[in-house]
Amino acid sequence: MIRFHRVCKRYPGGYEALSEVTTHIRRGELAFITGRSGAGKSSFLKLVALVERASSGQVVVNGYDLGRVSRYNVPYHRRRVGFVYQEHRLLHDRTVFDNVALPLVVSGYDHREIGRRVRAALDKVNLLRYERAYPVTLSGGQQQRVGIARAVVNRPMLLLADEPTGNLDPELSREIMSLFREFNHVGVTALIATHDLALIRRLPHRILRLEGGRLVADVQGGER
């Protein structure tokens, strides 16, 4: 599903966020990327989502070499990828329903299909009864679940998350991680960047560790 071959990412000024990264995330897998702040986790996800492009090396997603994807086709790639952010990035002047519907509206879906998909997504994250509420009235955990519903409403083949539990307490963090595992169980490939080792090391999934932009470890979680 995701292949990196000797991938480097350099930013203006010469800062190298990723250096010679080679790895493979299989279709249907759930994997975590961990490392200290500045290790390259966010840059890794941005390359997969084509928010940014690699400076060198090859990034392949679902069989497509992202280095060959034209600017015109970038939006089509992103529609197949759901992205969950730490800070939610919700529109506070829109209802929960409208926030989740936004990707479908942009893609030009019929309003009846939008209603069906949005309510299905909200039901999956147990927020259907809040569809007419505004984000400011929700807790931090509920806002993050709205962000997850928005990310999956397009039924993406790939779900990316950048520190999705960074602002949550341990109990809410476990709830959010359970949601990602549920989506993975129905076939969605998931890649989650997190620094919460205490949480993820007990889960039976791969953990990729970055240090200074380099991939230094690739282990299987599942401590007892």
Sequence and secondary structure as in RCSB ss.txt:
>XXXX:A:sequence
MIRFHRVCKRYPGGYEALSEVTTHIRRGELAFITGRSGAGKSSFLKLVALVERASSGQVVVNGYDLGRVSRYNVP
YHRRRVGFVYQEHRLLHDRTVFDNVALPLVVSGYDHREIGRRVRAALDKVNLLRYERAYPVTLSGGQQQRVGIAR
AVVNRPMLLLADEPTGNLDPELSREIMSLFREFNHVGVTALIATHDLALIRRLPHRILRLEGGRLVADVQGGER
>XXXX:A:secstr
 EEEEEEEEE TTS EEEEEEEEEE TT EEEEE STTSSHHHHHHHHTTSS  SEEEEEETTEEGGG  GGGHH
HHHTTEEEEETT    TTS HHHHHHHHHHHHT  HHHHHHHHHHHHHHTT GGGTTS GGGS HHHHHHHHHHH
HHTT  SEEEEESTTTTS HHHHHHHHHHHHHHHHTT EEEEE   HHHHTTSSSEEEEEETTEEEEEEE    
